[in-house]
Amino acid sequence: MKLKLDLHNIFSNTNAIDAALRGVMDEAIEKHAEYVEIIPGKGSGQLKKTVLRFLENSYKGRYSRIEKDDKNFGRIFVHFNWNKLR
């Protein structure tokens, strides 16, 4: 299972961003998703930094790695390795 979250529509609402990130990460953990694709968009990079900081502060240790897409600056993959995380 792969989940996707596009933050384009809520980029200026911090509470909505936090709620959306928490929702998709909790769903991924509950359903043992392979990865979550988060799209903060290209922009100035501030939203991407916010997403990375959120993941580091709120979910560190609950995912196996974060991948910043080399071909698309506005996309982040949060990978889970359920065999190692148990």
Gaussian input, Z-matrix of N, CA and C with variables (Angstrom, degrees):
# hf/3-21g

backbone

0 1
 N
 C     1     B1
 C     2     B2     1     A1
 N     3     B3     2     A2     1     D1
 C     4     B4     3     A3     2     D2
 C     5     B5     4     A4     3     D3
 N     6     B6     5     A5     4     D4
 C     7     B7     6     A6     5     D5
 C     8     B8     7     A7     6     D6
 N     9     B9     8     A8     7     D7
 C    10    B10     9     A9     8     D8
 C    11    B11    10    A10     9     D9
 N    12    B12    11    A11    10    D10
 C    13    B13    12    A12    11    D11
 C    14    B14    13    A13    12    D12
 N    15    B15    14    A14    13    D13
 C    16    B16    15    A15    14    D14
 C    17    B17    16    A16    15    D15
 N    18    B18    17    A17    16    D16
 C    19    B19    18    A18    17    D17
 C    20    B20    19    A19    18    D18
 N    21    B21    20    A20    19    D19
 C    22    B22    21    A21    20    D20
 C    23    B23    22    A22    21    D21
 N    24    B24    23    A23    22    D22
 C    25    B25    24    A24    23    D23
 C    26    B26    25    A25    24    D24
 N    27    B27    26    A26    25    D25
 C    28    B28    27    A27    26    D26
 C    29    B29    28    A28    27    D27
 N    30    B30    29    A29    28    D28
 C    31    B31    30    A30    29    D29
 C    32    B32    31    A31    30    D30
 N    33    B33    32    A32    31    D31
 C    34    B34    33    A33    32    D32
 C    35    B35    34    A34    33    D33
 N    36    B36    35    A35    34    D34
 C    37    B37    36    A36    35    D35
 C    38    B38    37    A37    36    D36
 N    39    B39    38    A38    37    D37
 C    40    B40    39    A39    38    D38
 C    41    B41    40    A40    39    D39
 N    42    B42    41    A41    40    D40
 C    43    B43    42    A42    41    D41
 C    44    B44    43    A43    42    D42
 N    45    B45    44    A44    43    D43
 C    46    B46    45    A45    44    D44
 C    47    B47    46    A46    45    D45
 N    48    B48    47    A47    46    D46
 C    49    B49    48    A48    47    D47
 C    50    B50    49    A49    48    D48
 N    51    B51    50    A50    49    D49
 C    52    B52    51    A51    50    D50
 C    53    B53    52    A52    51    D51
 N    54    B54    53    A53    52    D52
 C    55    B55    54    A54    53    D53
 C    56    B56    55    A55    54    D54
 N    57    B57    56    A56    55    D55
 C    58    B58    57    A57    56    D56
 C    59    B59    58    A58    57    D57
 N    60    B60    59    A59    58    D58
 C    61    B61    60    A60    59    D59
 C    62    B62    61    A61    60    D60
 N    63    B63    62    A62    61    D61
 C    64    B64    63    A63    62    D62
 C    65    B65    64    A64    63    D63
 N    66    B66    65    A65    64    D64
 C    67    B67    66    A66    65    D65
 C    68    B68    67    A67    66    D66
 N    69    B69    68    A68    67    D67
 C    70    B70    69    A69    68    D68
 C    71    B71    70    A70    69    D69
 N    72    B72    71    A71    70    D70
 C    73    B73    72    A72    71    D71
 C    74    B74    73    A73    72    D72
 N    75    B75    74    A74    73    D73
 C    76    B76    75    A75    74    D74
 C    77    B77    76    A76    75    D75
 N    78    B78    77    A77    76    D76
 C    79    B79    78    A78    77    D77
 C    80    B80    79    A79    78    D78
 N    81    B81    80    A80    79    D79
 C    82    B82    81    A81    80    D80
 C    83    B83    82    A82    81    D81
 N    84    B84    83    A83    82    D82
 C    85    B85    84    A84    83    D83
 C    86    B86    85    A85    84    D84
 N    87    B87    86    A86    85    D85
 C    88    B88    87    A87    86    D86
 C    89    B89    88    A88    87    D87
 N    90    B90    89    A89    88    D88
 C    91    B91    90    A90    89    D89
 C    92    B92    91    A91    90    D90
 N    93    B93    92    A92    91    D91
 C    94    B94    93    A93    92    D92
 C    95    B95    94    A94    93    D93
 N    96    B96    95    A95    94    D94
 C    97    B97    96    A96    95    D95
 C    98    B98    97    A97    96    D96
 N    99    B99    98    A98    97    D97
 C   100   B100    99    A99    98    D98
 C   101   B101   100   A100    99    D99
 N   102   B102   101   A101   100   D100
 C   103   B103   102   A102   101   D101
 C   104   B104   103   A103   102   D102
 N   105   B105   104   A104   103   D103
 C   106   B106   105   A105   104   D104
 C   107   B107   106   A106   105   D105
 N   108   B108   107   A107   106   D106
 C   109   B109   108   A108   107   D107
 C   110   B110   109   A109   108   D108
 N   111   B111   110   A110   109   D109
 C   112   B112   111   A111   110   D110
 C   113   B113   112   A112   111   D111
 N   114   B114   113   A113   112   D112
 C   115   B115   114   A114   113   D113
 C   116   B116   115   A115   114   D114
 N   117   B117   116   A116   115   D115
 C   118   B118   117   A117   116   D116
 C   119   B119   118   A118   117   D117
 N   120   B120   119   A119   118   D118
 C   121   B121   120   A120   119   D119
 C   122   B122   121   A121   120   D120
 N   123   B123   122   A122   121   D121
 C   124   B124   123   A123   122   D122
 C   125   B125   124   A124   123   D123
 N   126   B126   125   A125   124   D124
 C   127   B127   126   A126   125   D125
 C   128   B128   127   A127   126   D126
 N   129   B129   128   A128   127   D127
 C   130   B130   129   A129   128   D128
 C   131   B131   130   A130   129   D129
 N   132   B132   131   A131   130   D130
 C   133   B133   132   A132   131   D131
 C   134   B134   133   A133   132   D132
 N   135   B135   134   A134   133   D133
 C   136   B136   135   A135   134   D134
 C   137   B137   136   A136   135   D135
 N   138   B138   137   A137   136   D136
 C   139   B139   138   A138   137   D137
 C   140   B140   139   A139   138   D138
 N   141   B141   140   A140   139   D139
 C   142   B142   141   A141   140   D140
 C   143   B143   142   A142   141   D141
 N   144   B144   143   A143   142   D142
 C   145   B145   144   A144   143   D143
 C   146   B146   145   A145   144   D144
 N   147   B147   146   A146   145   D145
 C   148   B148   147   A147   146   D146
 C   149   B149   148   A148   147   D147
 N   150   B150   149   A149   148   D148
 C   151   B151   150   A150   149   D149
 C   152   B152   151   A151   150   D150
 N   153   B153   152   A152   151   D151
 C   154   B154   153   A153   152   D152
 C   155   B155   154   A154   153   D153
 N   156   B156   155   A155   154   D154
 C   157   B157   156   A156   155   D155
 C   158   B158   157   A157   156   D156
 N   159   B159   158   A158   157   D157
 C   160   B160   159   A159   158   D158
 C   161   B161   160   A160   159   D159
 N   162   B162   161   A161   160   D160
 C   163   B163   162   A162   161   D161
 C   164   B164   163   A163   162   D162
 N   165   B165   164   A164   163   D163
 C   166   B166   165   A165   164   D164
 C   167   B167   166   A166   165   D165
 N   168   B168   167   A167   166   D166
 C   169   B169   168   A168   167   D167
 C   170   B170   169   A169   168   D168
 N   171   B171   170   A170   169   D169
 C   172   B172   171   A171   170   D170
 C   173   B173   172   A172   171   D171
 N   174   B174   173   A173   172   D172
 C   175   B175   174   A174   173   D173
 C   176   B176   175   A175   174   D174
 N   177   B177   176   A176   175   D175
 C   178   B178   177   A177   176   D176
 C   179   B179   178   A178   177   D177
 N   180   B180   179   A179   178   D178
 C   181   B181   180   A180   179   D179
 C   182   B182   181   A181   180   D180
 N   183   B183   182   A182   181   D181
 C   184   B184   183   A183   182   D182
 C   185   B185   184   A184   183   D183
 N   186   B186   185   A185   184   D184
 C   187   B187   186   A186   185   D185
 C   188   B188   187   A187   186   D186
 N   189   B189   188   A188   187   D187
 C   190   B190   189   A189   188   D188
 C   191   B191   190   A190   189   D189
 N   192   B192   191   A191   190   D190
 C   193   B193   192   A192   191   D191
 C   194   B194   193   A193   192   D192
 N   195   B195   194   A194   193   D193
 C   196   B196   195   A195   194   D194
 C   197   B197   196   A196   195   D195
 N   198   B198   197   A197   196   D196
 C   199   B199   198   A198   197   D197
 C   200   B200   199   A199   198   D198
 N   201   B201   200   A200   199   D199
 C   202   B202   201   A201   200   D200
 C   203   B203   202   A202   201   D201
 N   204   B204   203   A203   202   D202
 C   205   B205   204   A204   203   D203
 C   206   B206   205   A205   204   D204
 N   207   B207   206   A206   205   D205
 C   208   B208   207   A207   206   D206
 C   209   B209   208   A208   207   D207
 N   210   B210   209   A209   208   D208
 C   211   B211   210   A210   209   D209
 C   212   B212   211   A211   210   D210
 N   213   B213   212   A212   211   D211
 C   214   B214   213   A213   212   D212
 C   215   B215   214   A214   213   D213
 N   216   B216   215   A215   214   D214
 C   217   B217   216   A216   215   D215
 C   218   B218   217   A217   216   D216
 N   219   B219   218   A218   217   D217
 C   220   B220   219   A219   218   D218
 C   221   B221   220   A220   219   D219
 N   222   B222   221   A221   220   D220
 C   223   B223   222   A222   221   D221
 C   224   B224   223   A223   222   D222
 N   225   B225   224   A224   223   D223
 C   226   B226   225   A225   224   D224
 C   227   B227   226   A226   225   D225
 N   228   B228   227   A227   226   D226
 C   229   B229   228   A228   227   D227
 C   230   B230   229   A229   228   D228
 N   231   B231   230   A230   229   D229
 C   232   B232   231   A231   230   D230
 C   233   B233   232   A232   231   D231
 N   234   B234   233   A233   232   D232
 C   235   B235   234   A234   233   D233
 C   236   B236   235   A235   234   D234
 N   237   B237   236   A236   235   D235
 C   238   B238   237   A237   236   D236
 C   239   B239   238   A238   237   D237
 N   240   B240   239   A239   238   D238
 C   241   B241   240   A240   239   D239
 C   242   B242   241   A241   240   D240
 N   243   B243   242   A242   241   D241
 C   244   B244   243   A243   242   D242
 C   245   B245   244   A244   243   D243
 N   246   B246   245   A245   244   D244
 C   247   B247   246   A246   245   D245
 C   248   B248   247   A247   246   D246
 N   249   B249   248   A248   247   D247
 C   250   B250   249   A249   248   D248
 C   251   B251   250   A250   249   D249
 N   252   B252   251   A251   250   D250
 C   253   B253   252   A252   251   D251
 C   254   B254   253   A253   252   D252
 N   255   B255   254   A254   253   D253
 C   256   B256   255   A255   254   D254
 C   257   B257   256   A256   255   D255

   B1=1.4499
   B2=1.5223
   B3=1.3022
   B4=1.4625
   B5=1.5203
   B6=1.3128
   B7=1.4633
   B8=1.5192
   B9=1.3346
   B10=1.4584
   B11=1.5250
   B12=1.3328
   B13=1.4621
   B14=1.5173
   B15=1.3246
   B16=1.4620
   B17=1.5267
   B18=1.3227
   B19=1.4707
   B20=1.5254
   B21=1.3140
   B22=1.4608
   B23=1.5335
   B24=1.3188
   B25=1.4674
   B26=1.5208
   B27=1.3275
   B28=1.4659
   B29=1.5288
   B30=1.3207
   B31=1.4638
   B32=1.5249
   B33=1.3180
   B34=1.4619
   B35=1.5266
   B36=1.3236
   B37=1.4588
   B38=1.5333
   B39=1.3129
   B40=1.4622
   B41=1.5257
   B42=1.3187
   B43=1.4773
   B44=1.5249
   B45=1.3290
   B46=1.4689
   B47=1.5199
   B48=1.3195
   B49=1.4704
   B50=1.5174
   B51=1.3221
   B52=1.4701
   B53=1.5267
   B54=1.3164
   B55=1.4706
   B56=1.5310
   B57=1.3241
   B58=1.4646
   B59=1.5250
   B60=1.3336
   B61=1.4656
   B62=1.5258
   B63=1.3060
   B64=1.4672
   B65=1.5346
   B66=1.3205
   B67=1.4614
   B68=1.5198
   B69=1.3369
   B70=1.4630
   B71=1.5256
   B72=1.3268
   B73=1.4614
   B74=1.5327
   B75=1.3132
   B76=1.4649
   B77=1.5288
   B78=1.3300
   B79=1.4639
   B80=1.5345
   B81=1.3355
   B82=1.4644
   B83=1.5259
   B84=1.3141
   B85=1.4688
   B86=1.5268
   B87=1.3121
   B88=1.4600
   B89=1.5306
   B90=1.3312
   B91=1.4666
   B92=1.5326
   B93=1.3215
   B94=1.4694
   B95=1.5245
   B96=1.3101
   B97=1.4631
   B98=1.5261
   B99=1.3129
   B100=1.4623
   B101=1.5317
   B102=1.3333
   B103=1.4571
   B104=1.5201
   B105=1.3304
   B106=1.4570
   B107=1.5213
   B108=1.3121
   B109=1.4654
   B110=1.5303
   B111=1.3230
   B112=1.4633
   B113=1.5244
   B114=1.3322
   B115=1.4580
   B116=1.5204
   B117=1.3456
   B118=1.4607
   B119=1.5256
   B120=1.3032
   B121=1.4685
   B122=1.5176
   B123=1.2964
   B124=1.4646
   B125=1.5247
   B126=1.2887
   B127=1.4631
   B128=1.5136
   B129=1.3231
   B130=1.4721
   B131=1.5271
   B132=1.3146
   B133=1.4629
   B134=1.5148
   B135=1.3312
   B136=1.4673
   B137=1.5238
   B138=1.3275
   B139=1.4632
   B140=1.5277
   B141=1.3198
   B142=1.4637
   B143=1.5279
   B144=1.3218
   B145=1.4682
   B146=1.5261
   B147=1.3182
   B148=1.4634
   B149=1.5226
   B150=1.3297
   B151=1.4678
   B152=1.5268
   B153=1.3163
   B154=1.4673
   B155=1.5285
   B156=1.3260
   B157=1.4618
   B158=1.5268
   B159=1.3278
   B160=1.4687
   B161=1.5261
   B162=1.3227
   B163=1.4643
   B164=1.5213
   B165=1.3173
   B166=1.4674
   B167=1.5336
   B168=1.3080
   B169=1.4636
   B170=1.5381
   B171=1.3248
   B172=1.4649
   B173=1.5279
   B174=1.3357
   B175=1.4671
   B176=1.5269
   B177=1.2985
   B178=1.4666
   B179=1.5319
   B180=1.3238
   B181=1.4507
   B182=1.5169
   B183=1.3213
   B184=1.4674
   B185=1.5274
   B186=1.3240
   B187=1.4658
   B188=1.5196
   B189=1.3282
   B190=1.4614
   B191=1.5228
   B192=1.3374
   B193=1.4645
   B194=1.5166
   B195=1.3259
   B196=1.4619
   B197=1.5157
   B198=1.3150
   B199=1.4601
   B200=1.5239
   B201=1.3259
   B202=1.4598
   B203=1.5214
   B204=1.3182
   B205=1.4660
   B206=1.5292
   B207=1.3331
   B208=1.4660
   B209=1.5211
   B210=1.3109
   B211=1.4594
   B212=1.5256
   B213=1.3242
   B214=1.4601
   B215=1.5254
   B216=1.3292
   B217=1.4660
   B218=1.5254
   B219=1.3350
   B220=1.4632
   B221=1.5085
   B222=1.3414
   B223=1.4634
   B224=1.5236
   B225=1.3295
   B226=1.4689
   B227=1.5264
   B228=1.3233
   B229=1.4521
   B230=1.5288
   B231=1.3088
   B232=1.4626
   B233=1.5186
   B234=1.3269
   B235=1.4622
   B236=1.5288
   B237=1.3175
   B238=1.4679
   B239=1.5226
   B240=1.3101
   B241=1.4596
   B242=1.5234
   B243=1.3024
   B244=1.4579
   B245=1.5095
   B246=1.3235
   B247=1.4700
   B248=1.5224
   B249=1.3143
   B250=1.4753
   B251=1.5179
   B252=1.3201
   B253=1.4597
   B254=1.5260
   B255=1.2864
   B256=1.4761
   B257=1.4729
   A1=109.33
   A2=115.11
   A3=121.81
   A4=107.56
   A5=116.62
   A6=121.12
   A7=109.18
   A8=115.75
   A9=120.99
   A10=109.40
   A11=115.76
   A12=121.78
   A13=108.64
   A14=116.40
   A15=122.32
   A16=108.16
   A17=116.18
   A18=121.27
   A19=113.71
   A20=118.12
   A21=120.78
   A22=113.06
   A23=117.33
   A24=120.87
   A25=114.13
   A26=118.14
   A27=120.04
   A28=112.06
   A29=117.41
   A30=121.95
   A31=114.35
   A32=118.89
   A33=120.09
   A34=113.68
   A35=117.92
   A36=121.90
   A37=109.20
   A38=117.03
   A39=122.49
   A40=112.66
   A41=117.10
   A42=120.08
   A43=111.22
   A44=116.88
   A45=120.59
   A46=110.52
   A47=117.62
   A48=121.61
   A49=110.01
   A50=116.75
   A51=120.82
   A52=111.00
   A53=117.31
   A54=121.38
   A55=110.65
   A56=117.21
   A57=120.89
   A58=110.97
   A59=116.86
   A60=120.32
   A61=111.07
   A62=115.82
   A63=120.18
   A64=110.22
   A65=116.51
   A66=121.00
   A67=112.75
   A68=116.78
   A69=119.60
   A70=111.01
   A71=117.80
   A72=119.99
   A73=110.88
   A74=117.35
   A75=120.33
   A76=110.90
   A77=116.93
   A78=120.64
   A79=110.24
   A80=116.81
   A81=120.98
   A82=111.07
   A83=116.05
   A84=120.55
   A85=110.54
   A86=116.52
   A87=121.06
   A88=112.05
   A89=116.27
   A90=120.94
   A91=113.48
   A92=116.56
   A93=122.24
   A94=111.93
   A95=115.65
   A96=121.65
   A97=110.67
   A98=115.92
   A99=121.69
   A100=109.66
   A101=115.47
   A102=120.28
   A103=110.41
   A104=114.80
   A105=122.82
   A106=107.07
   A107=116.08
   A108=121.89
   A109=107.34
   A110=116.13
   A111=121.17
   A112=107.50
   A113=115.77
   A114=121.16
   A115=108.92
   A116=116.92
   A117=119.36
   A118=111.68
   A119=117.66
   A120=121.91
   A121=111.15
   A122=115.64
   A123=120.46
   A124=111.03
   A125=119.24
   A126=123.35
   A127=115.31
   A128=116.18
   A129=121.77
   A130=111.93
   A131=117.47
   A132=121.16
   A133=113.42
   A134=117.97
   A135=120.82
   A136=112.46
   A137=116.72
   A138=119.41
   A139=110.20
   A140=117.08
   A141=120.78
   A142=110.36
   A143=116.84
   A144=120.95
   A145=110.89
   A146=116.19
   A147=121.12
   A148=110.38
   A149=116.67
   A150=121.42
   A151=110.16
   A152=117.14
   A153=121.05
   A154=111.55
   A155=116.75
   A156=121.50
   A157=110.45
   A158=116.75
   A159=121.33
   A160=110.54
   A161=116.72
   A162=120.52
   A163=110.98
   A164=116.77
   A165=121.76
   A166=110.85
   A167=116.49
   A168=120.69
   A169=113.57
   A170=116.78
   A171=119.44
   A172=114.98
   A173=117.69
   A174=118.70
   A175=113.80
   A176=118.29
   A177=120.34
   A178=109.43
   A179=115.61
   A180=120.91
   A181=113.92
   A182=116.59
   A183=120.03
   A184=111.24
   A185=116.91
   A186=123.39
   A187=106.68
   A188=116.86
   A189=118.63
   A190=112.71
   A191=118.00
   A192=119.27
   A193=110.58
   A194=114.23
   A195=122.01
   A196=107.53
   A197=115.41
   A198=121.38
   A199=108.57
   A200=116.06
   A201=121.18
   A202=106.34
   A203=116.96
   A204=122.19
   A205=110.72
   A206=116.38
   A207=121.71
   A208=112.42
   A209=117.09
   A210=121.24
   A211=113.16
   A212=116.77
   A213=120.91
   A214=108.23
   A215=116.65
   A216=122.52
   A217=112.49
   A218=117.68
   A219=121.60
   A220=114.75
   A221=117.41
   A222=119.64
   A223=110.16
   A224=115.54
   A225=123.43
   A226=107.74
   A227=116.64
   A228=121.97
   A229=108.61
   A230=116.27
   A231=121.98
   A232=106.13
   A233=116.76
   A234=122.65
   A235=111.06
   A236=114.11
   A237=121.52
   A238=108.72
   A239=116.81
   A240=122.24
   A241=105.53
   A242=116.22
   A243=121.18
   A244=112.56
   A245=119.05
   A246=120.72
   A247=110.95
   A248=117.28
   A249=121.09
   A250=112.59
   A251=117.66
   A252=121.43
   A253=113.38
   A254=118.92
   A255=120.88
   A256=112.93
   D1=137.01
   D2=178.32
   D3=-126.27
   D4=134.93
   D5=179.55
   D6=-113.45
   D7=155.04
   D8=-177.95
   D9=-137.07
   D10=138.45
   D11=177.52
   D12=-133.49
   D13=118.77
   D14=177.78
   D15=-104.20
   D16=119.69
   D17=-176.04
   D18=-95.65
   D19=6.11
   D20=-177.42
   D21=-54.81
   D22=-43.05
   D23=-174.39
   D24=-74.21
   D25=-16.96
   D26=-175.99
   D27=-124.02
   D28=21.04
   D29=-172.26
   D30=-56.21
   D31=-24.85
   D32=-175.93
   D33=-102.61
   D34=5.21
   D35=-176.81
   D36=-114.54
   D37=97.40
   D38=-175.12
   D39=-57.74
   D40=-43.03
   D41=-179.70
   D42=-64.41
   D43=-40.68
   D44=179.31
   D45=-67.71
   D46=-37.10
   D47=177.66
   D48=-62.97
   D49=-49.82
   D50=179.09
   D51=-58.90
   D52=-43.97
   D53=-179.02
   D54=-65.12
   D55=-41.99
   D56=179.91
   D57=-66.15
   D58=-43.00
   D59=178.55
   D60=-64.33
   D61=-45.34
   D62=179.08
   D63=-61.55
   D64=-41.56
   D65=-179.56
   D66=-63.09
   D67=-47.10
   D68=-177.69
   D69=-70.72
   D70=-36.68
   D71=178.98
   D72=-69.22
   D73=-41.66
   D74=177.64
   D75=-63.73
   D76=-40.10
   D77=177.76
   D78=-64.28
   D79=-42.42
   D80=179.42
   D81=-61.43
   D82=-42.03
   D83=179.80
   D84=-68.36
   D85=-43.85
   D86=-179.76
   D87=-62.70
   D88=-40.61
   D89=-175.29
   D90=-97.42
   D91=3.29
   D92=-178.76
   D93=54.25
   D94=52.70
   D95=179.25
   D96=-65.15
   D97=152.22
   D98=176.56
   D99=-69.92
   D100=-46.04
   D101=176.63
   D102=-160.48
   D103=165.50
   D104=173.89
   D105=-119.11
   D106=129.46
   D107=173.81
   D108=-98.22
   D109=121.07
   D110=179.08
   D111=-113.92
   D112=129.30
   D113=-178.48
   D114=-114.17
   D115=96.47
   D116=175.34
   D117=-83.57
   D118=-13.47
   D119=-177.44
   D120=87.98
   D121=168.03
   D122=-174.75
   D123=-79.69
   D124=-63.12
   D125=175.66
   D126=36.90
   D127=-142.94
   D128=-177.98
   D129=-85.31
   D130=-12.26
   D131=-178.55
   D132=95.67
   D133=-5.26
   D134=-178.79
   D135=-66.25
   D136=-41.37
   D137=-179.90
   D138=-66.51
   D139=-38.47
   D140=176.88
   D141=-60.81
   D142=-43.12
   D143=177.50
   D144=-62.97
   D145=-39.89
   D146=178.29
   D147=-61.77
   D148=-44.38
   D149=179.53
   D150=-62.40
   D151=-47.55
   D152=-179.02
   D153=-62.27
   D154=-41.32
   D155=178.05
   D156=-64.48
   D157=-42.49
   D158=177.78
   D159=-59.12
   D160=-48.62
   D161=-179.27
   D162=-61.44
   D163=-42.91
   D164=-179.13
   D165=-64.55
   D166=-42.27
   D167=-175.87
   D168=-80.15
   D169=-35.82
   D170=-171.59
   D171=-103.68
   D172=-22.23
   D173=-172.78
   D174=-132.42
   D175=11.18
   D176=179.52
   D177=-56.47
   D178=134.88
   D179=-178.43
   D180=89.09
   D181=-9.41
   D182=-179.57
   D183=-103.01
   D184=-5.18
   D185=174.08
   D186=-129.92
   D187=161.04
   D188=-176.68
   D189=-91.01
   D190=-34.00
   D191=177.09
   D192=-165.54
   D193=160.79
   D194=175.15
   D195=-115.11
   D196=134.61
   D197=179.04
   D198=-119.39
   D199=123.82
   D200=173.59
   D201=-92.27
   D202=120.27
   D203=-174.98
   D204=-60.31
   D205=121.14
   D206=179.60
   D207=-66.98
   D208=-30.38
   D209=-175.30
   D210=-92.26
   D211=-17.62
   D212=-178.30
   D213=-139.62
   D214=100.96
   D215=-176.56
   D216=-56.16
   D217=-26.91
   D218=-175.29
   D219=-91.47
   D220=28.93
   D221=-177.61
   D222=-142.24
   D223=137.62
   D224=-179.75
   D225=-127.98
   D226=138.70
   D227=174.40
   D228=-113.94
   D229=129.67
   D230=175.20
   D231=-107.80
   D232=111.14
   D233=-175.74
   D234=-96.10
   D235=145.33
   D236=176.89
   D237=-120.79
   D238=136.61
   D239=172.27
   D240=-120.65
   D241=93.95
   D242=-170.90
   D243=-65.95
   D244=-25.75
   D245=177.15
   D246=-66.24
   D247=-36.64
   D248=-179.70
   D249=-84.09
   D250=-27.38
   D251=-174.19
   D252=-83.83
   D253=-10.02
   D254=-178.18
   D255=-76.23

